[in-house]
């Protein structure tokens, strides 16, 4: 799920301020503490080999985020692809891989316990 800023409903606009809100943008019920992450990614980065060994060989952590710049494409367990671009808000449910198609900077919010597990798995994969 993604949405371009201009497609988010303006709830309030006054001189010097515009407030937009997208409701029902994922559900964090029961996920515990949330971590915030800032990723700088180069074109060509592909998480597929880093997720081998996780359930379904996919990231099993949901993420909510914003693309500051660049472009990324996720692929889910069914092979469905979705591309997010600069200025898109996104929600990636559990069960995905990510490929960076243009150098990217993103901000994400993730369930801390689940994403720490995935990050630690990737660290071990890189170590070999």
Buried (B, 14 or more C-beta within 10 A) or exposed (E): BBBEEEEBEEEEEEEEEEEBEBEEBBEEEEBEEBBEBEBEBEEEBEBEEBBEEBEEBBBBBBBBBBBBEBBBBBBBEEEEEBEBBBEBBBBBBBBBBBBBBBBBBBEBBBBBEBBBBBBEBBEEBEEE
